Amino acid sequence: MPSAGDITGLVLAGGRGLRMGGLDKGMQSFRGEPLARHCLSRLAVQVGTAAINANRHLQEYAAWGAPVWPDSADAGEFAGPLAGFLAGLDNCQSPYLCTVACDTPLFPPDLVERLAQALDSQGCNLAMAAAAEEDGQVRHQPVFCLIKVTLRNSLRAFIAGGGRKIDAWTASERAARVVFDQAHDDPRAFYNANTLEQLRQLEGS
């Protein structure tokens, strides 16, 4: 099974934040610190190295002491989470990359370990989280993904062909799914704050 030292963690903060009025989500305050910094701290203890994918405020992100990797030029401007995946796969020096969203600050403290266990036990090239949503349906949370770096060229080709949806790319690869159960895990673990109102609600919960 991959150990923490085999894995680079990447906080995805490169989006346009359209539902936040164009604000940089990663820089919005959550419990006294920027969202992305909160996620970086939560992720860093689960992996060997942690980095940030961002396309704005690069100096501010870099001041936190972690590498900052913008989307690569060949992915197009603000091409979505997959562009962040590709930036991570292009830049990390480890055999595995684990990605998390900057607007989901309460992701499980054992996220990486459980993804690594599933990837190893099922002989897969990637593993993604799944969790029950408000309607009770269990759905993929594909932004929370552990990926073998050997998939770099597969992802590059998918993006070059116009692909943008994570589910469409992961469906083309051998993927393990790890279900996080509300009965045993924080039910807010994969709640993502798309708006400032949702962020304040999560902060007060």
C-alpha positions as CSV (number, residue, x, y, z in Angstrom):
1,M,0.0,0.0,0.0
2,P,1.3,3.5,-0.7
3,S,2.7,5.2,2.4
4,A,2.2,8.9,3.2
5,G,5.7,9.5,1.9
6,D,4.7,8.2,-1.5
7,I,1.9,10.7,-1.9
8,T,1.8,14.4,-2.8
9,G,-1.3,16.2,-1.6
10,L,-2.8,19.0,-3.7
11,V,-5.4,21.6,-2.6
12,L,-7.3,22.6,-5.7
13,A,-7.9,26.4,-5.5
14,G,-7.6,27.3,-9.2
15,G,-11.3,27.9,-10.0
16,R,-13.0,31.1,-11.0
17,G,-15.4,31.1,-8.0
18,L,-18.4,32.1,-10.2
19,R,-20.9,31.3,-7.5
20,M,-19.0,33.5,-5.1
21,G,-19.2,36.4,-7.5
22,G,-15.8,35.8,-8.9
23,L,-14.0,35.8,-5.6
24,D,-11.0,33.5,-5.1
25,K,-12.6,30.8,-3.0
26,G,-9.3,29.6,-1.4
27,M,-8.8,33.1,0.1
28,Q,-12.2,33.3,1.8
29,S,-12.1,33.1,5.6
30,F,-13.2,29.9,7.4
31,R,-12.8,29.8,11.2
32,G,-10.2,32.5,11.2
33,E,-8.0,31.5,8.3
34,P,-8.3,31.2,4.5
35,L,-10.2,28.1,3.2
36,A,-7.3,26.8,1.2
37,R,-4.9,27.2,4.1
38,H,-7.3,25.3,6.4
39,C,-7.4,22.5,3.8
40,L,-3.6,22.6,3.3
41,S,-3.1,22.1,7.0
42,R,-5.6,19.2,7.1
43,L,-4.0,17.5,4.1
44,A,-0.4,18.1,5.0
45,V,-0.4,15.7,7.9
46,Q,-1.8,12.9,5.7
47,V,0.8,13.0,2.9
48,G,4.6,13.4,2.4
49,T,4.4,16.7,0.6
50,A,1.5,19.2,0.1
51,A,1.1,21.8,-2.6
52,I,-1.6,24.3,-3.9
53,N,-3.1,24.6,-7.4
54,A,-4.0,28.3,-7.9
55,N,-4.3,30.7,-10.8
56,R,-4.6,34.0,-8.8
57,H,-2.9,35.5,-5.8
58,L,0.1,33.3,-6.3
59,Q,2.3,35.2,-4.0
60,E,-0.2,35.1,-1.2
61,Y,-0.5,31.3,-1.5
62,A,3.2,30.9,-1.8
63,A,3.7,32.8,1.5
64,W,2.2,29.8,3.3
65,G,5.4,27.8,2.5
66,A,3.9,25.2,0.1
67,P,4.6,25.0,-3.6
68,V,2.0,26.7,-5.8
69,W,1.3,25.1,-9.2
70,P,-0.9,27.1,-11.7
71,D,-2.8,25.3,-14.4
72,S,-0.5,24.4,-17.3
73,A,-0.9,26.4,-20.4
74,D,-1.9,23.4,-22.5
75,A,-5.0,22.8,-20.3
76,G,-6.5,26.2,-21.2
77,E,-7.4,29.0,-18.9
78,F,-9.6,28.0,-15.8
79,A,-10.3,24.6,-17.4
80,G,-11.7,23.2,-14.2
81,P,-10.5,20.6,-11.6
82,L,-8.9,18.3,-14.2
83,A,-6.5,21.1,-15.1
84,G,-5.5,21.2,-11.5
85,F,-5.1,17.4,-11.5
86,L,-2.8,17.7,-14.5
87,A,-0.7,20.5,-12.9
88,G,-0.2,18.2,-9.9
89,L,0.7,15.2,-12.0
90,D,3.2,17.3,-14.0
91,N,4.9,18.8,-11.0
92,C,4.9,16.2,-8.2
93,Q,7.9,14.1,-7.5
94,S,6.1,11.2,-5.9
95,P,4.4,8.2,-7.5
96,Y,0.9,9.2,-6.3
97,L,-1.1,12.5,-6.1
98,C,-4.1,13.1,-3.8
99,T,-6.4,16.0,-4.6
100,V,-8.9,17.8,-2.4
101,A,-11.2,20.8,-3.0
102,C,-10.4,24.1,-1.3
103,D,-14.1,24.7,-0.6
104,T,-14.5,21.5,1.4
105,P,-12.5,22.1,4.6
106,L,-13.9,19.3,6.7
107,F,-12.8,16.4,4.6
108,P,-11.9,13.3,6.6
109,P,-8.7,13.2,8.6
110,D,-8.1,9.7,7.3
111,L,-9.1,10.4,3.7
112,V,-5.7,9.6,2.1
113,E,-5.1,6.4,4.1
114,R,-8.5,5.0,3.1
115,L,-8.1,5.9,-0.5
116,A,-4.7,4.3,-0.5
117,Q,-6.0,1.1,1.0
118,A,-8.7,0.8,-1.6
119,L,-6.4,1.6,-4.5
120,D,-4.0,-1.1,-3.3
121,S,-6.5,-3.8,-2.4
122,Q,-8.4,-3.4,-5.6
123,G,-5.4,-3.1,-7.8
124,C,-6.6,0.2,-9.3
125,N,-4.8,3.2,-10.8
126,L,-6.9,5.7,-8.9
127,A,-9.4,5.8,-6.0
128,M,-12.1,8.4,-5.3
129,A,-14.3,9.2,-2.4
130,A,-18.1,8.7,-2.4
131,A,-20.6,10.0,0.2
132,A,-24.3,10.4,0.8
133,E,-25.7,13.8,-0.2
134,E,-28.7,15.6,1.2
135,D,-31.2,13.4,-0.7
136,G,-29.6,10.3,0.8
137,Q,-28.1,9.1,-2.5
138,V,-24.4,8.0,-2.4
139,R,-22.5,9.9,-5.1
140,H,-18.9,10.1,-6.2
141,Q,-16.9,13.0,-4.8
142,P,-14.3,12.7,-7.6
143,V,-12.3,15.9,-6.7
144,F,-11.2,13.8,-3.7
145,C,-9.0,11.5,-5.7
146,L,-5.8,9.5,-5.3
147,I,-4.1,9.0,-8.6
148,K,-1.1,7.1,-9.8
149,V,1.3,9.6,-11.6
150,T,1.5,7.1,-14.5
151,L,-2.0,8.3,-15.5
152,R,-0.5,11.7,-16.5
153,N,-0.5,11.1,-20.2
154,S,-4.0,9.6,-20.1
155,L,-5.3,12.8,-18.5
156,R,-3.3,15.1,-20.9
157,A,-4.9,13.3,-23.9
158,F,-8.4,13.5,-22.4
159,I,-8.1,17.3,-21.8
160,A,-6.5,17.8,-25.2
161,G,-9.6,16.1,-26.7
162,G,-11.9,18.6,-25.0
163,G,-12.7,16.6,-21.9
164,R,-13.6,18.6,-18.8
165,K,-15.7,16.3,-16.6
166,I,-13.8,14.3,-13.9
167,D,-16.4,11.5,-14.0
168,A,-15.9,11.0,-17.7
169,W,-12.1,10.6,-17.3
170,T,-12.2,8.4,-14.2
171,A,-14.8,6.2,-15.9
172,S,-12.2,5.5,-18.6
173,E,-9.7,4.2,-16.0
174,R,-9.8,1.4,-13.4
175,A,-11.0,3.2,-10.4
176,A,-11.8,2.2,-6.8
177,R,-14.6,3.9,-4.9
178,V,-14.4,4.5,-1.1
179,V,-17.7,5.2,0.6
180,F,-17.6,7.5,3.6
181,D,-20.5,6.5,5.8
182,Q,-22.5,9.3,7.6
183,A,-23.0,6.9,10.5
184,H,-19.3,6.8,11.2
185,D,-17.9,9.9,9.5
186,D,-18.6,13.6,9.9
187,P,-21.8,14.2,7.8
188,R,-20.3,17.6,6.8
189,A,-17.1,16.0,5.5
190,F,-17.8,16.5,1.8
191,Y,-20.0,19.6,2.1
192,N,-18.6,22.1,-0.3
193,A,-19.2,25.8,0.2
194,N,-20.0,27.2,-3.3
195,T,-21.4,30.5,-2.0
196,L,-20.5,32.9,0.8
197,E,-23.8,32.1,2.5
198,Q,-23.0,28.3,2.4
199,L,-19.5,29.1,3.8
200,R,-21.0,31.0,6.7
201,Q,-23.5,28.2,7.3
202,L,-20.7,25.6,7.4
203,E,-18.6,27.8,9.6
204,G,-21.4,28.1,12.2
205,S,-22.4,24.4,12.1
